[in-house]
Amino acid sequence: MSAKHFINDPTHLVTSALRSLTLTNPSIALDVDNKIIYRRPSPNATQQVSLISGGGSGHEPSFAGMVGQGMLSAAVAGSIFASPSAEQIRAAITSRVDTSKGVLVIVMNYTGDVLNFGMAVEKAKAAGLAVEMVVVGDDVGVGRAKAGKVGRRGIAGTVLVHKITGALAALGKPLDEVATLARLTAANLVSVGASLEHVHVPGRNVDTEGGLELGEVEVGMGIHNEPGSERSKLELPELVSKMLVQLLDPNDKDRAFVNFTSNETVLMINNLGGVSVLELGGITAEVVSQLEAKHGIRPVRTLSGTYMTSLNGLGFSISLLQVIPHKLDAPGVVELLDASAEVVGWSAPIQTSTWEAKNTATLTDSTGTSHETKSSGLKVDAAGAQSALKNALDRVIAAEPDVTRYDTVVGDGDCGIGLKRGAEAILKHLSEHPFTGDIVVDLAAIVTVVENNMDGTSGALFAIFLNALVHALSGLAPGTASPEVWAKALKQSSDALSKYTPARPGDRTLVDALYPFVEVLGQTGDVKQAAEAAKKAAYETKGMQASLGRSVYVGGSGYQEVPDPGAWGIACFFLGLSD
């Protein structure tokens, strides 16, 4: 195993990956010698034009993942980032698909692919087979001037050609019509990619030169690490804006390959392999927003997912398809795009009826989600209580670097930031809504702030505890919130919290500091003594092995070096309160 890959043998990797497809889709088979994935023959299958595509491996799920009912009939795989041989392709055309209604070969515009697929097509024609070939070049990252005679590279938009023509072929349409629609689709298609880094190919030495600087993005990078139009340090909004201009600006004579005048446009956001699903969602939202705001385009279909990768490329591509009405006796392009396809690489499960409903209804009724807390009659000195709370929150914020350092050793490093975020949100709330003197009303308002700004396990624990505290104080109203009242309410809150978490003192959690504070306050009525007890207990968690929380999974000896982050954070709060 290398530092970059679990499988560093490229030959074994390609073969095993192809074999895996037959395990996840029982309708397809593998010709190991020729690296061909093809649809298994079936006595119930309807004769149709066969669709074949392929190219270098490393772009999964393209192309082999697009083989199945409704899309490709077969796909031919080369080595990583290298075209399959003409003989492999010839074998696919002549012996792995049904040729009775003809064969359409769809290939991306790369020299090796065009030459090898072209040679195989000519051999098949010479053997008397009806074969057509369509070359897809949708990339605008490299303009006309630089591309020269080679023309546009083929990238992720090719998948849309596969899907649309695959649906048409499944309807039994003749070869000339399927080929015509493939060319029409390709002619109205533009794509551009961007990446934060080059990818490493299994089996090759790691090249430490020529990579992008930290924070730099390459606009127009190809799917084999080929250079694009520029390298810049751009935030996502500026990057998306630049990419959309390259796709859509009719005045850019170097890149204006399609004049978008149609009322219907299809958008595809493609993950190049290394972008998280979460981040791809954020990218998609940015693209859609800018398309409408800056270019007046509201896509009739928005597809977002992983369709054509560059191994684990840390980037994405944007494809736009202008929907042009065809003159064929067949469904429209969008309907063909919506048609079902039984392939592992196509992810667009939204039905046509759902798209066409254009449902914009939302639920806006907030009944039951919030309510105004009634006056309880349990009084505190508003100014004094607010001052004490502010001091405690300031103490938590000041402790954030220490808490973060502790949590980096024994957890995932977010405890300090979470506490700080909650403290800052409460301080902001207090500046806008000063205490009224009714502690139940005031505390109930703070609970909402905590719930909305503190997430994770600690956020849930604080929210449960504070909600229980509001309930307990309400039961002790009216009157004055003396230390004795607080002690009783805090004890009830602790008991309520214990119903939802098994954490007890000795488990190395925030409870280690919380419980001593509540206990000593109940015994003495002295906040200062209670805070010191919490501090002592928090410090004693150093060396205590965790029984609960993320520290259990982290392992190592870090627990011997630092106290529990949550316990220390809440102890700092109590110390600030006592000051």
MIMAR-886050 format. One line per field, with one value per residue (C-alpha): z, x, y; chain; residue in one letter; residue number from 0. Coordinates in Angstrom, 3 decimals. Layout:
<recs>
w = c(Z;...)
u = c(X;...)
v = c(Y;...)
unit = c(A;...)
code = c(a;...)
pos = c(NUM;...)
</recs>
This chain:
<recs>
w = c(0.000;-0.891;1.012;-1.630;-2.485;-0.948;-4.278;-5.939;-8.773;-11.624;-13.614;-10.674;-9.665;-13.038;-13.368;-9.849;-10.156;-13.376;-11.755;-8.868;-11.266;-12.045;-8.306;-7.952;-11.215;-12.103;-15.598;-16.793;-17.441;-17.797;-20.614;-18.533;-21.402;-23.279;-20.227;-21.624;-19.447;-21.425;-20.935;-20.520;-23.346;-22.388;-24.253;-23.245;-24.450;-27.220;-30.169;-30.242;-31.454;-29.272;-27.630;-26.899;-25.174;-23.147;-22.568;-19.964;-16.493;-13.586;-14.541;-12.730;-12.750;-16.382;-18.528;-17.284;-14.576;-17.291;-18.827;-18.381;-19.480;-20.698;-21.300;-22.712;-24.096;-23.446;-22.270;-23.044;-20.434;-21.009;-18.410;-16.066;-18.155;-21.334;-24.270;-24.791;-27.856;-31.191;-30.797;-27.463;-29.015;-32.118;-29.885;-28.107;-31.351;-33.118;-30.331;-27.102;-28.234;-30.485;-33.951;-35.620;-35.498;-35.710;-33.239;-32.137;-30.679;-28.463;-27.671;-25.913;-27.901;-26.908;-29.623;-28.431;-27.927;-31.278;-33.157;-31.452;-31.489;-35.070;-36.186;-34.580;-36.177;-39.619;-39.134;-38.099;-41.128;-43.363;-41.889;-43.031;-39.737;-39.478;-37.130;-36.511;-34.316;-32.487;-30.876;-27.892;-27.093;-24.447;-22.477;-22.844;-20.363;-23.250;-25.924;-29.695;-30.028;-27.704;-28.694;-32.363;-34.645;-31.713;-30.634;-27.334;-24.904;-23.843;-20.162;-17.911;-20.294;-22.309;-19.734;-20.824;-24.382;-23.076;-21.115;-23.770;-26.657;-24.463;-23.709;-27.389;-28.379;-25.733;-27.588;-30.630;-32.807;-35.835;-35.863;-37.961;-35.548;-32.463;-34.024;-35.067;-31.533;-30.139;-32.425;-31.654;-27.928;-28.210;-30.316;-27.621;-24.681;-22.754;-19.653;-17.566;-14.524;-11.669;-9.207;-6.108;-6.844;-9.362;-8.737;-8.236;-10.473;-8.735;-9.565;-10.455;-8.442;-6.467;-8.312;-5.811;-8.494;-10.597;-8.011;-7.052;-4.182;-1.039;-1.747;-5.496;-7.951;-11.574;-13.779;-16.711;-15.516;-17.624;-16.264;-16.716;-14.872;-18.097;-17.522;-17.908;-18.615;-15.409;-11.789;-9.287;-5.616;-5.679;-3.215;-4.455;-5.560;-7.686;-9.067;-10.054;-11.606;-13.755;-14.814;-15.790;-17.850;-19.733;-20.434;-21.323;-22.497;-26.183;-26.626;-25.746;-29.271;-27.951;-25.938;-27.214;-28.525;-27.748;-27.907;-25.153;-26.602;-25.680;-22.841;-21.486;-20.041;-18.195;-15.486;-14.286;-11.353;-11.435;-8.609;-9.898;-7.128;-4.038;-3.049;-0.128;-0.700;1.763;-0.138;-3.510;-2.219;-1.333;-4.771;-6.462;-4.518;-5.527;-9.204;-9.370;-7.552;-9.910;-13.014;-12.271;-10.764;-13.306;-16.444;-16.157;-16.452;-14.332;-15.301;-16.172;-14.635;-12.105;-11.690;-8.954;-8.206;-9.244;-12.943;-14.360;-12.038;-12.274;-9.747;-6.430;-8.025;-5.565;-7.922;-9.802;-13.239;-14.492;-17.617;-19.377;-22.089;-24.247;-25.001;-28.697;-30.037;-32.375;-35.428;-34.634;-33.938;-30.314;-26.877;-26.185;-24.793;-21.229;-21.240;-22.487;-19.741;-17.182;-18.518;-16.190;-16.468;-14.624;-14.214;-11.101;-12.283;-13.033;-10.057;-11.012;-9.330;-9.544;-11.680;-14.557;-12.829;-9.780;-11.884;-13.907;-10.853;-10.024;-6.455;-4.527;-1.426;1.963;5.568;7.399;10.400;13.512;15.898;18.516;17.603;19.973;22.763;25.086;28.652;31.161;34.103;37.046;39.900;40.772;41.032;40.863;40.780;37.007;36.763;39.175;37.578;34.079;35.175;36.793;33.713;31.392;33.494;33.344;29.563;29.117;31.195;28.861;25.787;27.299;28.072;24.476;23.435;26.408;25.915;22.196;22.951;25.435;22.989;20.192;22.388;23.503;21.067;17.730;18.667;18.468;22.132;22.754;19.588;20.464;23.950;22.601;19.922;22.528;24.902;22.176;21.077;24.638;25.063;21.851;23.094;26.420;24.628;22.709;25.449;28.934;31.937;33.156;36.682;36.217;36.116;34.558;31.654;31.246;31.421;29.014;26.391;26.845;26.389;22.881;22.075;23.304;21.265;18.103;18.431;20.207;18.435;19.100;22.277;24.619;23.051;23.641;27.244;27.984;26.339;28.351;31.579;31.016;29.945;33.103;35.103;33.739;34.681;38.176;38.842;37.687;40.332;43.016;42.085;43.197;45.499;45.384;43.655;46.666;46.645;48.329;45.542;42.932;44.706;44.715;41.072;39.998;41.824;40.011;36.706;37.389;38.144;34.905;32.923;34.397;32.700;29.272;29.757;31.740;32.488;36.177;38.063;37.208;33.549;32.408;31.045;31.846;34.532;36.572;37.131;37.083;39.872;42.488;41.839;42.421;45.474;47.242;46.436;48.072;51.154;51.628;49.585;48.610;44.863;45.373;47.221;44.664;41.787;43.464;43.887;40.182;39.302;41.548;40.093;36.520;37.148;38.655;35.366;34.169;34.191;34.354;31.545;29.672;29.870;27.632;24.810;21.820;23.991;24.350;20.638;20.398;22.604;23.342;26.483;25.958;28.826;31.184;29.936;29.975;31.883;30.205;27.888;28.684;32.438;32.264;30.164;32.561;35.559;33.975;33.609;37.291;38.299;36.270;37.832;41.331;40.614)
u = c(0.000;1.321;0.874;-1.619;-3.620;-4.967;-4.355;-1.185;-1.053;-2.894;-3.582;-5.097;-6.986;-8.710;-9.620;-10.988;-12.959;-14.562;-15.377;-17.057;-19.640;-20.908;-21.417;-23.528;-25.474;-26.416;-27.523;-23.963;-20.938;-17.174;-14.870;-11.691;-9.221;-10.578;-11.740;-15.259;-18.331;-21.423;-25.105;-25.840;-27.902;-31.518;-34.274;-36.711;-34.554;-35.941;-33.634;-32.242;-29.311;-26.343;-24.404;-20.709;-18.390;-15.228;-11.808;-9.105;-9.904;-9.882;-13.096;-15.520;-18.466;-17.901;-17.883;-18.463;-20.837;-23.140;-23.722;-27.222;-30.827;-31.542;-27.940;-24.860;-24.755;-21.038;-18.019;-14.377;-11.753;-8.151;-5.447;-5.651;-5.865;-4.988;-7.183;-8.182;-6.687;-8.461;-8.603;-10.430;-12.932;-13.360;-14.119;-16.782;-18.447;-18.352;-18.901;-20.200;-23.299;-26.293;-25.458;-28.787;-29.989;-26.574;-24.054;-23.425;-19.995;-19.707;-16.190;-14.689;-12.398;-8.946;-6.483;-5.806;-9.499;-10.553;-7.838;-8.375;-12.169;-12.075;-9.852;-12.182;-15.229;-13.645;-12.766;-16.341;-17.680;-15.323;-16.791;-20.251;-21.646;-23.708;-21.669;-21.682;-19.280;-19.954;-17.134;-18.050;-16.006;-17.712;-14.836;-14.433;-11.547;-9.116;-10.348;-10.217;-6.857;-4.981;-6.864;-6.142;-7.036;-7.545;-10.714;-12.542;-11.752;-14.524;-15.417;-18.445;-21.087;-20.513;-22.605;-25.651;-25.100;-24.979;-28.189;-30.274;-29.233;-29.475;-33.115;-33.839;-32.175;-34.216;-37.362;-36.209;-35.364;-33.075;-29.351;-29.488;-31.951;-29.979;-26.771;-28.518;-29.715;-26.261;-24.704;-27.414;-26.861;-23.080;-23.328;-25.354;-23.196;-20.529;-18.558;-15.716;-13.927;-11.836;-9.581;-7.546;-4.914;-3.559;-4.324;-1.871;-2.101;-1.653;1.653;3.422;5.966;4.640;5.463;6.021;6.626;4.081;1.311;-0.940;-0.088;-2.187;-5.425;-4.847;-7.377;-6.838;-9.710;-10.319;-8.117;-8.683;-9.614;-6.055;-4.336;-4.037;-3.636;-6.584;-6.862;-5.387;-4.392;-5.803;-6.602;-10.374;-13.185;-16.061;-18.386;-15.639;-14.615;-18.166;-18.667;-15.549;-16.574;-20.086;-18.704;-16.481;-19.539;-22.026;-20.395;-21.412;-18.760;-15.902;-14.989;-12.482;-15.081;-18.559;-19.266;-23.011;-25.321;-27.860;-31.111;-33.374;-35.880;-34.714;-31.299;-30.049;-27.417;-25.036;-22.660;-20.119;-17.815;-14.317;-13.940;-12.556;-15.259;-17.491;-21.226;-21.738;-19.437;-20.833;-24.227;-22.828;-21.236;-24.510;-26.429;-23.889;-24.014;-27.815;-28.016;-25.576;-27.118;-30.412;-29.127;-26.408;-27.490;-31.260;-31.161;-33.377;-32.473;-35.319;-33.244;-30.425;-28.258;-25.645;-23.457;-20.491;-20.687;-17.174;-14.193;-10.503;-9.659;-9.931;-9.712;-10.373;-12.579;-15.843;-17.155;-20.187;-22.006;-24.810;-26.947;-29.125;-32.281;-33.037;-36.252;-35.429;-37.402;-37.503;-40.627;-39.598;-39.945;-38.157;-34.642;-35.774;-38.164;-35.392;-33.146;-35.820;-36.324;-35.331;-31.912;-30.751;-27.098;-25.017;-23.441;-26.510;-28.041;-31.141;-34.105;-36.535;-39.568;-40.739;-44.045;-42.229;-40.197;-43.193;-45.383;-43.152;-44.395;-43.227;-45.362;-43.672;-44.721;-44.545;-46.793;-44.639;-47.386;-45.899;-42.291;-42.017;-43.980;-43.702;-42.825;-45.257;-44.086;-43.249;-42.793;-39.404;-37.234;-33.516;-31.509;-31.562;-28.413;-26.435;-27.535;-26.748;-23.355;-22.501;-23.626;-21.664;-18.552;-19.007;-19.450;-16.383;-14.435;-15.576;-14.516;-11.107;-10.686;-11.377;-7.696;-7.041;-10.259;-9.515;-5.981;-7.283;-9.916;-7.350;-5.447;-8.395;-11.205;-11.883;-10.906;-14.311;-15.325;-13.725;-15.155;-18.601;-18.515;-17.223;-19.907;-22.623;-21.158;-20.910;-24.492;-25.775;-23.787;-25.283;-28.742;-28.144;-27.043;-30.313;-32.591;-31.366;-32.600;-36.081;-35.573;-37.934;-35.339;-37.662;-38.498;-34.871;-33.461;-36.088;-34.986;-31.364;-32.308;-33.545;-30.225;-28.314;-30.500;-29.972;-26.238;-24.705;-24.764;-23.199;-23.369;-22.446;-25.063;-27.744;-26.636;-26.696;-30.112;-31.614;-30.120;-31.264;-34.770;-35.025;-33.696;-36.403;-39.021;-37.557;-37.381;-40.970;-42.015;-40.247;-41.852;-42.896;-40.370;-36.693;-34.125;-31.871;-28.866;-31.105;-33.679;-30.948;-29.497;-32.870;-33.532;-30.042;-30.416;-33.690;-32.015;-29.127;-31.580;-33.439;-30.188;-29.272;-32.336;-30.857;-27.183;-25.409;-22.581;-21.719;-18.730;-15.717;-16.655;-14.500;-17.235;-18.564;-20.678;-17.478;-17.506;-21.262;-22.267;-19.740;-20.892;-24.533;-23.683;-21.511;-23.951;-26.684;-24.539;-23.139;-25.218;-21.860;-21.281;-17.549;-17.041;-19.167;-17.117;-13.857;-15.224;-16.041;-12.542;-10.905;-13.057;-12.353;-8.621;-8.842;-10.165;-6.562;-5.393;-8.960;-9.757;-12.938;-15.973;-18.177;-17.800;-15.509;-12.423;-13.311;-12.594;-9.539;-7.426;-3.780;-2.343;-3.605;-6.075;-3.091;-1.852;-4.933;-8.221;-11.540;-12.269;-15.994;-15.434;-12.787;-15.017;-17.957;-15.663;-14.429;-18.054;-18.748;-15.554;-16.619;-20.055;-18.561;-16.328)
v = c(0.000;3.451;6.671;7.793;4.669;1.468;-0.273;0.995;-1.564;0.215;-2.955;-4.792;-1.658;-1.219;-4.898;-5.218;-1.986;-3.219;-6.542;-4.726;-3.312;-6.818;-7.270;-4.141;-4.500;-8.095;-7.077;-6.443;-8.628;-8.168;-9.241;-9.280;-9.651;-6.645;-4.679;-4.377;-3.935;-4.928;-5.668;-9.353;-10.869;-11.474;-13.353;-10.610;-7.737;-5.542;-4.978;-1.462;0.575;-0.313;2.523;2.124;4.561;4.413;5.860;5.854;4.602;7.015;8.832;6.552;6.176;7.074;5.087;1.574;2.782;4.100;0.670;-0.708;-0.398;3.130;4.173;2.461;-1.055;-1.391;0.566;-0.093;0.781;1.710;2.005;4.963;8.141;6.194;5.214;1.581;-0.050;-0.266;-4.045;-3.783;-1.414;-3.566;-6.536;-4.518;-3.435;-6.763;-9.285;-7.749;-5.860;-6.471;-5.100;-5.879;-2.237;-0.659;0.730;4.306;4.985;8.080;9.200;12.208;14.467;13.264;12.336;8.798;8.053;9.496;7.580;4.216;4.361;5.652;2.795;0.258;1.901;1.754;-1.913;-2.648;-0.784;-2.719;-5.884;-4.746;-3.389;-0.217;1.972;5.707;7.674;10.961;12.938;15.109;18.212;20.320;21.888;25.655;25.858;26.006;28.401;28.219;29.931;27.573;24.412;24.940;22.050;19.683;21.480;21.294;18.501;16.170;16.244;15.653;16.984;13.810;11.971;13.999;12.803;9.223;9.642;11.372;9.129;6.049;6.855;7.413;4.137;2.313;3.429;1.470;4.459;3.909;4.571;7.728;9.370;8.371;9.694;12.927;13.592;12.789;15.402;17.958;17.471;17.716;20.870;22.643;21.624;23.540;22.614;23.960;22.600;23.929;22.156;22.946;20.314;17.845;14.190;11.356;8.305;4.926;3.286;6.525;8.453;11.372;14.586;17.364;19.983;21.804;21.595;24.456;26.762;26.732;28.584;28.586;27.172;26.190;27.319;25.024;22.153;19.032;15.641;14.336;17.222;19.225;22.961;25.285;28.976;30.387;29.872;32.327;32.725;33.069;32.516;30.331;33.184;34.753;31.357;30.430;33.858;33.417;29.908;30.999;33.872;31.436;29.285;32.015;35.243;35.652;38.338;36.011;34.970;32.473;30.563;31.434;27.948;28.013;31.016;30.360;31.649;28.736;29.017;25.660;24.908;21.842;22.322;19.621;20.108;17.292;16.205;15.485;12.932;14.633;17.107;16.144;15.798;18.645;20.999;19.995;21.073;24.487;24.775;23.826;26.466;29.122;28.168;28.145;31.473;33.182;31.643;33.360;36.589;37.339;35.487;35.175;31.389;29.142;25.560;23.221;20.455;20.687;17.602;17.486;14.502;12.413;11.574;11.886;12.102;12.675;9.978;11.871;15.316;18.114;20.037;20.261;21.065;22.964;21.789;23.647;22.087;24.292;22.343;22.687;21.099;18.251;17.249;13.552;11.550;11.097;12.641;15.901;16.154;16.869;13.927;11.672;13.000;12.116;8.583;5.764;4.158;1.082;1.994;2.529;5.784;7.864;9.685;11.637;9.932;12.869;12.060;14.270;14.921;16.272;18.696;19.819;20.405;23.400;23.244;26.308;25.815;26.097;25.694;28.996;28.365;28.630;27.522;25.259;26.076;29.001;30.608;33.569;32.704;34.133;36.168;33.890;36.339;34.854;37.950;38.734;41.935;42.377;44.483;42.300;39.032;40.277;41.549;38.213;36.278;38.566;38.055;34.277;34.330;36.540;34.012;31.202;33.171;33.886;30.174;29.113;28.648;26.349;24.381;24.010;22.825;20.260;19.035;18.765;16.306;14.155;14.953;16.569;20.111;21.798;22.049;25.448;26.974;25.610;27.125;30.416;30.524;29.959;32.548;35.181;34.509;34.958;38.184;39.516;38.570;40.353;43.514;43.523;42.134;43.107;41.141;42.069;40.803;37.847;35.082;32.485;34.809;35.876;32.358;30.960;33.495;32.417;28.750;29.552;31.215;28.160;25.806;27.841;28.402;25.418;22.094;18.720;16.682;19.522;21.790;19.171;18.657;22.393;22.775;19.898;21.206;24.793;23.793;21.706;24.655;26.951;24.360;23.919;27.654;28.060;25.550;27.554;30.877;33.446;35.015;35.879;33.704;33.180;30.816;28.235;28.531;28.218;25.170;23.395;24.229;23.178;19.860;19.194;20.112;17.740;14.942;15.680;15.636;12.253;10.761;11.498;10.767;8.052;10.520;10.728;12.136;10.002;9.506;12.469;14.730;18.197;16.506;16.144;19.916;20.464;18.098;19.375;22.941;21.966;19.858;22.461;25.272;23.225;22.601;26.097;28.541;30.068;30.494;31.108;27.809;25.970;27.415;26.400;22.858;22.777;24.001;21.382;18.596;19.733;19.740;16.245;14.869;15.079;11.465;10.178;7.732;8.606;6.355;8.492;10.993;11.148;10.799;7.112;6.594;8.812;6.603;7.288;8.822;12.372;12.049;11.943;15.306;17.550;17.908;17.203;20.161;20.350;20.135;22.852;25.110;24.907;25.373;28.614;29.691;29.079;30.903;33.914;33.770;33.791;36.787)
unit = c(A;A;A;A;A;A;A;A;A;A;A;A;A;A;A;A;A;A;A;A;A;A;A;A;A;A;A;A;A;A;A;A;A;A;A;A;A;A;A;A;A;A;A;A;A;A;A;A;A;A;A;A;A;A;A;A;A;A;A;A;A;A;A;A;A;A;A;A;A;A;A;A;A;A;A;A;A;A;A;A;A;A;A;A;A;A;A;A;A;A;A;A;A;A;A;A;A;A;A;A;A;A;A;A;A;A;A;A;A;A;A;A;A;A;A;A;A;A;A;A;A;A;A;A;A;A;A;A;A;A;A;A;A;A;A;A;A;A;A;A;A;A;A;A;A;A;A;A;A;A;A;A;A;A;A;A;A;A;A;A;A;A;A;A;A;A;A;A;A;A;A;A;A;A;A;A;A;A;A;A;A;A;A;A;A;A;A;A;A;A;A;A;A;A;A;A;A;A;A;A;A;A;A;A;A;A;A;A;A;A;A;A;A;A;A;A;A;A;A;A;A;A;A;A;A;A;A;A;A;A;A;A;A;A;A;A;A;A;A;A;A;A;A;A;A;A;A;A;A;A;A;A;A;A;A;A;A;A;A;A;A;A;A;A;A;A;A;A;A;A;A;A;A;A;A;A;A;A;A;A;A;A;A;A;A;A;A;A;A;A;A;A;A;A;A;A;A;A;A;A;A;A;A;A;A;A;A;A;A;A;A;A;A;A;A;A;A;A;A;A;A;A;A;A;A;A;A;A;A;A;A;A;A;A;A;A;A;A;A;A;A;A;A;A;A;A;A;A;A;A;A;A;A;A;A;A;A;A;A;A;A;A;A;A;A;A;A;A;A;A;A;A;A;A;A;A;A;A;A;A;A;A;A;A;A;A;A;A;A;A;A;A;A;A;A;A;A;A;A;A;A;A;A;A;A;A;A;A;A;A;A;A;A;A;A;A;A;A;A;A;A;A;A;A;A;A;A;A;A;A;A;A;A;A;A;A;A;A;A;A;A;A;A;A;A;A;A;A;A;A;A;A;A;A;A;A;A;A;A;A;A;A;A;A;A;A;A;A;A;A;A;A;A;A;A;A;A;A;A;A;A;A;A;A;A;A;A;A;A;A;A;A;A;A;A;A;A;A;A;A;A;A;A;A;A;A;A;A;A;A;A;A;A;A;A;A;A;A;A;A;A;A;A;A;A;A;A;A;A;A;A;A;A;A;A;A;A;A;A;A;A;A;A;A;A;A;A;A;A;A;A;A;A;A;A;A;A;A;A;A;A;A;A;A;A;A;A;A;A;A;A;A;A;A;A;A;A;A;A)
code = c(m;s;a;k;h;f;i;n;d;p;t;h;l;v;t;s;a;l;r;s;l;t;l;t;n;p;s;i;a;l;d;v;d;n;k;i;i;y;r;r;p;s;p;n;a;t;q;q;v;s;l;i;s;g;g;g;s;g;h;e;p;s;f;a;g;m;v;g;q;g;m;l;s;a;a;v;a;g;s;i;f;a;s;p;s;a;e;q;i;r;a;a;i;t;s;r;v;d;t;s;k;g;v;l;v;i;v;m;n;y;t;g;d;v;l;n;f;g;m;a;v;e;k;a;k;a;a;g;l;a;v;e;m;v;v;v;g;d;d;v;g;v;g;r;a;k;a;g;k;v;g;r;r;g;i;a;g;t;v;l;v;h;k;i;t;g;a;l;a;a;l;g;k;p;l;d;e;v;a;t;l;a;r;l;t;a;a;n;l;v;s;v;g;a;s;l;e;h;v;h;v;p;g;r;n;v;d;t;e;g;g;l;e;l;g;e;v;e;v;g;m;g;i;h;n;e;p;g;s;e;r;s;k;l;e;l;p;e;l;v;s;k;m;l;v;q;l;l;d;p;n;d;k;d;r;a;f;v;n;f;t;s;n;e;t;v;l;m;i;n;n;l;g;g;v;s;v;l;e;l;g;g;i;t;a;e;v;v;s;q;l;e;a;k;h;g;i;r;p;v;r;t;l;s;g;t;y;m;t;s;l;n;g;l;g;f;s;i;s;l;l;q;v;i;p;h;k;l;d;a;p;g;v;v;e;l;l;d;a;s;a;e;v;v;g;w;s;a;p;i;q;t;s;t;w;e;a;k;n;t;a;t;l;t;d;s;t;g;t;s;h;e;t;k;s;s;g;l;k;v;d;a;a;g;a;q;s;a;l;k;n;a;l;d;r;v;i;a;a;e;p;d;v;t;r;y;d;t;v;v;g;d;g;d;c;g;i;g;l;k;r;g;a;e;a;i;l;k;h;l;s;e;h;p;f;t;g;d;i;v;v;d;l;a;a;i;v;t;v;v;e;n;n;m;d;g;t;s;g;a;l;f;a;i;f;l;n;a;l;v;h;a;l;s;g;l;a;p;g;t;a;s;p;e;v;w;a;k;a;l;k;q;s;s;d;a;l;s;k;y;t;p;a;r;p;g;d;r;t;l;v;d;a;l;y;p;f;v;e;v;l;g;q;t;g;d;v;k;q;a;a;e;a;a;k;k;a;a;y;e;t;k;g;m;q;a;s;l;g;r;s;v;y;v;g;g;s;g;y;q;e;v;p;d;p;g;a;w;g;i;a;c;f;f;l;g;l;s;d)
pos = c(0;1;2;3;4;5;6;7;8;9;10;11;12;13;14;15;16;17;18;19;20;21;22;23;24;25;26;27;28;29;30;31;32;33;34;35;36;37;38;39;40;41;42;43;44;45;46;47;48;49;50;51;52;53;54;55;56;57;58;59;60;61;62;63;64;65;66;67;68;69;70;71;72;73;74;75;76;77;78;79;80;81;82;83;84;85;86;87;88;89;90;91;92;93;94;95;96;97;98;99;100;101;102;103;104;105;106;107;108;109;110;111;112;113;114;115;116;117;118;119;120;121;122;123;124;125;126;127;128;129;130;131;132;133;134;135;136;137;138;139;140;141;142;143;144;145;146;147;148;149;150;151;152;153;154;155;156;157;158;159;160;161;162;163;164;165;166;167;168;169;170;171;172;173;174;175;176;177;178;179;180;181;182;183;184;185;186;187;188;189;190;191;192;193;194;195;196;197;198;199;200;201;202;203;204;205;206;207;208;209;210;211;212;213;214;215;216;217;218;219;220;221;222;223;224;225;226;227;228;229;230;231;232;233;234;235;236;237;238;239;240;241;242;243;244;245;246;247;248;249;250;251;252;253;254;255;256;257;258;259;260;261;262;263;264;265;266;267;268;269;270;271;272;273;274;275;276;277;278;279;280;281;282;283;284;285;286;287;288;289;290;291;292;293;294;295;296;297;298;299;300;301;302;303;304;305;306;307;308;309;310;311;312;313;314;315;316;317;318;319;320;321;322;323;324;325;326;327;328;329;330;331;332;333;334;335;336;337;338;339;340;341;342;343;344;345;346;347;348;349;350;351;352;353;354;355;356;357;358;359;360;361;362;363;364;365;366;367;368;369;370;371;372;373;374;375;376;377;378;379;380;381;382;383;384;385;386;387;388;389;390;391;392;393;394;395;396;397;398;399;400;401;402;403;404;405;406;407;408;409;410;411;412;413;414;415;416;417;418;419;420;421;422;423;424;425;426;427;428;429;430;431;432;433;434;435;436;437;438;439;440;441;442;443;444;445;446;447;448;449;450;451;452;453;454;455;456;457;458;459;460;461;462;463;464;465;466;467;468;469;470;471;472;473;474;475;476;477;478;479;480;481;482;483;484;485;486;487;488;489;490;491;492;493;494;495;496;497;498;499;500;501;502;503;504;505;506;507;508;509;510;511;512;513;514;515;516;517;518;519;520;521;522;523;524;525;526;527;528;529;530;531;532;533;534;535;536;537;538;539;540;541;542;543;544;545;546;547;548;549;550;551;552;553;554;555;556;557;558;559;560;561;562;563;564;565;566;567;568;569;570;571;572;573;574;575;576;577;578)
</recs>
